[in-house]
């Protein structure tokens, strides 16, 4: 017969009725936990989600500023005011030439350009003439309002004349009545 090897103990079963500890790797699985980055802060904790967004935006903005500083510092390395004395006049002359190149020279107005300007103004005039429906409605409303105001003024002036006539006639009637009453007495 073949030799019998040691009996291996299966990790699930124990001879002592389960009182032995199982190896650490096989004991049990870790419990599931949420990803804390997804649910950072809550209203119950006193910090809303906006504060995390705000901080993230601030970090990103600082990164951008830092990148811009690095790029600008590399580009602006050009001329400095601490030129060596024996080369200073050369650097200054070159700087003046660069400034002159950057400035646009005064160009006389060409007739063709004038024509393009007038055609552009025609386009603008057409756009101003072409009104939207809202503008048309507003203008119509203003016209109607002006007509109503004119009618009111004419009506008021006509009614005022009528009222004056009534007052004068009522005063004349009262005067006649008073005269008749005084004559009777």
Steps between C-alpha positions, in 0.01 A plus 500: 500500500596858443611700799228712649591868534396735772140581494442857404258700700245678288464865594125478547496216748679470828549216743425710803147587395581834334703647783818524294571814308506470127791649307461878460466497122208260507304631798238711322465760228530869568166679524405723209560868559398798293754704315542799728598726212154470348309613807722761658324721747131525553253748631475300822872541557467872447679514167310487177628359177570846362802550723675202341427628152622844599828364634552289190446803277743702711766229469454481124518879470823511702648234272411707193651813651817312581525371143446851361769641726743238377418569135515879542827487689655306212366743239594821682864412547581744214662834562593627840609841613826368639685496171877497497631853446692430183191333335224717645460723193453193277227353719315832522516553124363151438219560751400823321493321164273230641263762640484677163418173327221424743332840456288521185605781271244766408344388174318745273135419430451331164188562289421128489485491878254790498274304266504202730414723794196641321384155397538391861296799612231405246479159660466663840230733367310203358521326834370811673215528251403136537322493832403205708137427569550609859635840389209542260250417772663751736485774238135425427425514870678835532301641204169384648596640838587838345166509315312422821683777683408748224136396518501537876650848473243607243221341703623666817532837331152458345351381826665788686337744259165332555548511876584871485186566298295300751652690791440832333145408412436363850644819650279706272197292599585535867545872457163525327335293770662711770386812317147364469494406866626842602244666275222296656595604851 
